[in-house]
């Protein structure tokens, strides 16, 4: 059994505004929706009665009644997210306010959707128990998948390291081992969404998120919302870097390090490597940054975002080194004084994809399209 809230499209519209802008006064909600003031008043009353909203009482000055802006009641609902690589699975639990309540990282050999779902469910039960939440009442479980969509979020073109994920219906394969609804997104879009919810993207309404995982992909946030494109594959920056050549991807990094005598199989093996003391890592960062600078230059001029955020599965210190080399004075400098986007390292690192995956059930059940 999941949450039993009954919401209309107008309810979802109001909830979406409050989630993204709250705490917010009732009078400020109407201009951000297509609804009348009377409708907003009625809807916010109904949502409060259902336990989805609460008032943030704050006094302005020392006289009169306190202002009572509305905010999401964070404990009204919960959801879980799953973000994985070949050697590890991350599972997290968030509340309706978007806060990450807890997460676990498990070493595991991932071969199929069933492997991920079964392992994830064990850890979800543990997390729910830790926070005294009935797992049967979760709004759902979101999965960040390493691939791009072929058909209606059912089939994905999975990364070559995940051949077991190339079945006909990925959602059904995951759902068969879980007792609550399953929601799927590609890992780059999930990370872009997670950065918007809890990272540096909270203060930026328009940005491109470059996601370095086993491959290289991207997600696009426009006007504060995840833009998916017609087939769910917006931001597919990896097509700029052919698979038969060196490219700025995680798998390419592992192969480069191993070819130069450094043992590295998965992303956890990078935590203790530093470019100052590891010449092969330094060489890869220099080459990858040059490739990314060229690719992101084109992307930035096509999309005109306020920022480019570089994130994914790499440790934060490697992301920072890449950003320093990408964001030099020549990046997006055509000599005609056009504004340049900021280039920023993700503030969440690998947790961005986990948080974004966990938020997918909320977008489906409570809010407007993400």
Secondary structure, DSSP 4 states (H G I P E B T S, - for coil): --------HHHHHHHHHHHHH-SB-HHHHGGGSSS-HHHHHHHHHHHHHTTSEEEEEE-SSSSSSPEEEEEE-GGG-EEEEEEE-SSEEEEEEEETT--EEEEEEEE----SHHHHHHHHHHHHHHHHHHTT--GGG-S-EEEEESEEEEETTTEEEE-TT-GGG-SS-HHHHHHTT-SS-EEEEEHHHHHHHHHHHHSGGGG-SSEEEEEESSSEEEEEEETTEEE--TTS-TT-GGGGS-TTS--SSHHHHHHHHHHTT---SSGGGGTT--TTT-HHHHHHHHHHHHHHHHHHHHHHHHH--SEEEEEESS-HHHHHHHHHHHSSTTTT--SS-----EEEE-SSTTHHHHHHHHHHHHHHHTSS--
